[in-house]
Amino acid sequence: MASKTKGNLQRVRLKSTESPHCYYTVKNKRNLPNKLEFKKYDPVVRRHVLYRESGKV
């Protein structure tokens, strides 16, 4: 079975700061060593909120 990540890529979970909703994405560990933070749309609260990296998947 093939690996889910290749080389420096790592699958991470982005968790909403205001609801239990999560997004999943891939980041390059070499270029982005710190935790990710994005403002994305949260369908649970129906507005844009801050999403923070909550660990790898």
N, C-alpha and C positions, 0 to 999 in steps of 0.2 A: 504494500500500500504506500502511496506517495505521501511525503511529508506535507503538513499543512502550511509550513513556513519554509522559506529558503534563505540560508545565509543569515544576514542581519535583520531580516524581517520578522516581526513578532505580532501575532494577533492579540488585540487588546479590547477590553470592554469599556465603553464610555457610559457612565451611570449618571442619570439626571440628579440634580441637587434638590429637586422639588417633588419628584414622584419615583415610583419603582421602575420606570421605563429605562431601557438600555439600548445603545447602538453598539455594533461590533465593527472594528476596522483593523487595518494593518499599519504598523509604523516601522520605520527603519531605526533600529536601536543605535546605530552609529551616528546618524544625523540628528536624532531627537532623543538624547539620553534622559531628559526630564519627563515628568508626567504631562500628558496632553490635557488641554482645556479648550473647549469649543462652545460657542453659543449655537445651539441647534433647536429645531422645532420639536416640542414635546407634545405628542398627540393626546396624552392623558389630561394635561392642564390646558391644552390648546393655545400655547404661545411659545415664544422662544425663551429658553432657559439655559443656564450654564450646565454643561456636561463635563465631568472629570473622569480621567482614567482611573479605573478601580481595580486593575490587575489584568494579568494575561489570561487567556482562555485555554 
